[in-house]
Amino acid sequence: MITLVRNGFLQLGLRAVLSTTPLVREVRHCGDWSELEDTLCANKVDVLVLHEKDCSPDRGVLADARRRRPKILLLLSSSDVSEEVLAGPSVPDGFLVESELTATAVGEALQRIVVGEVPMPTSVTRALLDRVREPEQQRWRRDVPLTGRENEVLPMLAEGLSNKQIARRLGISSHGVKRIVASLLLKLGAPNRTAAVVTAIQNGLIAY
């Protein structure tokens, strides 16, 4: 695994944490966006660690040397996820929060993200729920027609369960779960599982 970290004192500290995480084989530190793009073009990247300040809607989808989009683990300044981050072309696959950053939190987030789960701190989920409760946000809710099985799977995505875990819980095949998840992403207009969970929370489709 290659994990890329942008510049800054906090990120340099994060690099040291990543270097001691058993799951990580190699860490590349990029000083600026140009260096990041060059590294992606020349290497196979599994996980990309970015700070929210690096996210911008005018930047294209990030892809590595195999033209494959790496998993993106986004470091947030606070528990609140900005709309600009969610509207960008490279929607994160998971989140970390600066104030909650520990070696254990980083290790667990990496373990979950590489198997297709959604690492999302509880504080981020609460912030999204608080946003849903705001009157001005409620006006923007949209009805999303989900099947009974999709309604069963959606909360499990929010729990961060993998397809295999969902399949075991429902007593169906992993292939069947994959089809259901694909349908959910399409209906929610989400590019990945994290975006689907965020959209579901914002639209009141997940009860907490």
Secondary structure, 3 states (H helix, E strand, C coil): CEEEECCCHHHHHHHHHHHCCCCCCEEEECCCHHHHHHHHHHCCCCEEEEEHHHCCCCCCCCCCCCCCCCEEEEEECCCCCCHHHHHCCCCCCEEEEHHHCCHHHHHHHHHHHHCCCCCCCHHHHHHHHHHHHCHHHHCCCCCCCCCHHHHHHHHHHHHCCCHHHHHHHHCCCHHHHHHHHHHHHHHHCCCCHHHHHHHHHHCCCCCC
